[in-house]
Amino acid sequence: MAINPMKAGLACGVFLALGHLCWVILVILGQAQKLLDHVLLLHFITPNWHVAPFEIDIAIVLVGVSFGVGLLAGLAFAMIWNEINVRMP
């Protein structure tokens, strides 16, 4: 079964962008540091990183770049999947 590369790319791009938008919201609400500390401690890592103050420019770039990376990853996955299925029926 073939996968439409554009649909796969858009789906992955939106998924990653929404995940990073949630992170931006946590930063705005002041809850990001608590989550980061908790996740690091669950992995036996001493939290040494600190979440920077919210900046709208950085937030826009973060969400946009995340979408772009997801788009490219989805496109690449679908094209590879489709090529494998053509060569190995």
Summary of the structure (lengths in Angstrom):
residues: 89
radius of gyration: 17.4
end to end distance: 9.7
largest distance: 52.4
contacts: 223
relative contact order: 0.23
helix: 76%
strand: 0%
